[in-house]
Structure formats: structure tokens, C-alpha cells
Amino acid sequence: MSNPSDLPLALHKANMEFVLRTAGLMQDSVRQWFDLGAKVVDARCAESKSCAERLTRIHDWPSFATLSGESARGVFQQRLGDGQAAAQVAIASQAAFASGLQDAFQAWQKDTAQAFGGNGEVAPFNTAFGDFLRQAGMLPADAADGAKKGAARAK
């Protein structure tokens, strides 16, 4: 890093970009659930309207009994389909969220490494943090070297 005083702003920007990407992922996930909910509500409204229209055309009890049985079977099949659609949305939403979160975290790591003066390659945390403390004058140079050697041994 050319100017150590730029570090806090660079870290803040990296964190805010991570927060924004994560919030966008959550917003997309919620939108998918709302879309599913809207489809279900629209289908239920159309189903209720259709049933009410059929009821107005019935003029005898046997026809009413037949319609009731058909309606119950249709409702059961529709609820089964709703459950399957919800499971599909849940799986797709979770997979997209996990993938997006992984991308956001990798971008955050790269931005953070660049903030510490790197070229975007991610170093072990204790090495980067040791360099930060040494540059800030809070850690003697030999202690930071020890942290680097420990990180190299851990590889």
C-alpha cells in the first residue's frame, strides 16, 4: 500500500461492497419467494372464482355433491403441486444464494488483500494481519517475520 492512511477507507469500501452484494443476494432470494407466493395467490383466486361460478349454475343437490367431491380432489392435487413448486424454488434459491455468497466472499478477500498492499492474491490471514500491525507500528519487525514463517510452515 502506498499510503497506510488509506487502509481504513479501503477496508471500509471492501466491507461495504461485501454487504451490498450480500444484501442483493438476499433481495433476489426474497423476490423469488414473493413471485412464487403471487403465483399461488393468483391461482387460488382463479380457482375460487371458478368454483363460485360453477356453484351458481347448480340447481339440485346431487350435482352439488358431485361438485364438492371434484373440488376437494382438485384442491388436494393443487396443494401437492404447490409443495413441489416451493421445494424447487427453495433448492434453486439456496443454490444461487450459496454460489453468490461464495463469489462475494472471494471478491471481499481480494479487495481486502489489495487494501493491505497485495496484488489481490489472498495471503494467510495471520501474515496479512501481521504486516498490517508492523506497518502501523504496533508489532516489531521480527514478530511479523515470525508470523510469516509460521504461516509458511502451516502450508
Buried (B, 14 or more C-beta within 10 A) or exposed (E): BEEEEEBEEBBEEBBEBBEEBBEEBEEEBEEBEEEBEEEBEEEEEEBEEEBEEBEEEEEEEEEEEEBEEEBEEEEEEBEEEBEEEBEEBBEEBEEBBEEBBEEBEEBBBBBBBBBBBBEEEEBBEBBBBBBBBBBEEEBEEEEBEEBBEEBEEEE
